[in-house]
Amino acid sequence: MYNWENVTDFFSEEDRHYKNTYMEINEVYDGKIEVSLFSSKEGLYEIYFSYGILYGIIYVDAEKADSKREDIKIELAQEYQNHKEPTSEFINSFCEKHKVRMPSDILFDASALFDF
């Protein structure tokens, strides 16, 4: 239905290891949407996605990871086809439906940069 490009091979084996996870697959749609699946030996799998101002992580059980990733890809691609950028309504419903979390490693305490 939608033509996703598998770009996993652009990452070295070392780059695919991130903290306690491993990037199983990384796909891109029209150069605008990215969806990756990270497996974990100790916990939930992580589906990372990025589309315009919308990005985050969705945690999922291992046995549901592939089907959940496919569902997410379809929803994101449909929104892209309809609006080219995620609408506020889509962002709100998507985040609520999938329990989207922000990647904690990209957030930081800005006060640490200044001497108050």
C-alpha positions in Angstrom: 0.0 0.0 0.0 2.6 2.5 1.1 6.2 2.3 -0.1 8.5 2.4 2.8 12.3 2.3 2.3 14.3 0.0 4.6 17.4 2.0 5.6 18.6 -0.3 8.4 21.8 -1.2 6.4 22.9 2.5 6.5 23.7 1.9 10.2 26.8 0.0 11.3 26.3 -2.9 13.7 27.8 -0.8 16.5 25.3 2.0 15.7 22.4 -0.4 15.9 23.1 -1.1 19.6 21.6 1.7 21.7 21.7 1.4 25.5 20.0 -1.9 26.3 18.3 -2.2 22.9 19.1 -3.2 19.4 17.7 -1.6 16.2 15.9 -4.4 14.3 14.6 -2.2 11.5 14.6 1.4 10.4 12.2 2.5 7.7 11.6 5.8 6.0 8.5 7.0 4.0 9.0 9.7 1.4 12.0 11.1 3.3 9.5 12.6 5.8 8.5 9.8 8.2 10.8 7.4 10.1 9.8 4.4 12.1 12.3 2.1 13.9 11.9 -1.0 16.0 14.3 -1.6 18.9 14.3 -5.0 20.6 15.3 -5.6 24.2 16.4 -8.7 26.1 15.3 -7.2 29.4 12.1 -5.3 28.8 9.6 -3.9 26.4 10.4 -3.3 22.8 10.5 0.3 21.6 9.0 1.7 18.4 10.6 5.1 17.7 8.9 7.4 15.2 9.5 10.8 13.7 7.1 12.8 11.5 7.4 16.6 11.4 6.9 18.0 14.9 5.6 14.6 16.1 8.1 12.1 17.5 8.4 9.8 20.4 8.6 6.2 21.6 5.9 3.6 21.9 6.6 0.7 24.3 5.2 -2.6 23.3 5.5 -6.3 24.2 7.8 -8.3 22.0 5.1 -10.5 20.6 3.0 -7.4 19.5 6.0 -5.3 18.2 5.8 -6.2 14.5 2.0 -5.7 14.1 2.1 -2.5 16.2 4.9 -1.1 14.0 2.9 -1.9 10.9 -0.2 -0.2 12.3 1.8 2.9 13.2 3.3 3.1 9.8 -0.1 2.9 8.1 -1.5 5.7 10.4 1.4 8.0 9.9 1.5 7.4 6.1 -2.2 8.1 5.8 -1.9 11.4 7.7 1.0 12.4 5.5 -1.0 11.6 2.4 -3.9 13.7 3.7 -2.1 16.7 5.1 1.7 16.5 4.5 2.2 17.6 8.1 0.6 16.1 11.2 -2.4 18.1 12.3 -3.0 19.0 16.0 -6.0 16.7 16.0 -4.0 13.8 14.6 -1.1 14.4 17.1 -3.5 14.4 20.1 -5.4 11.3 19.1 -2.3 9.4 17.9 -0.4 10.1 21.2 -3.3 9.1 23.3 -4.1 6.0 21.4 -0.5 4.7 21.4 0.6 6.1 24.7 3.5 7.9 23.1 6.4 8.8 25.4 9.1 11.3 24.9 12.7 9.9 24.5 14.2 10.7 27.9 17.7 10.9 26.6 16.9 14.0 24.4 15.5 15.9 27.3 17.8 17.7 29.7 17.8 20.3 32.4 18.7 23.6 30.8 19.5 25.1 34.2 22.6 23.0 34.2 24.0 25.1 31.4 23.8 28.3 33.4 25.3 29.4 36.7 22.4 30.7 38.7 
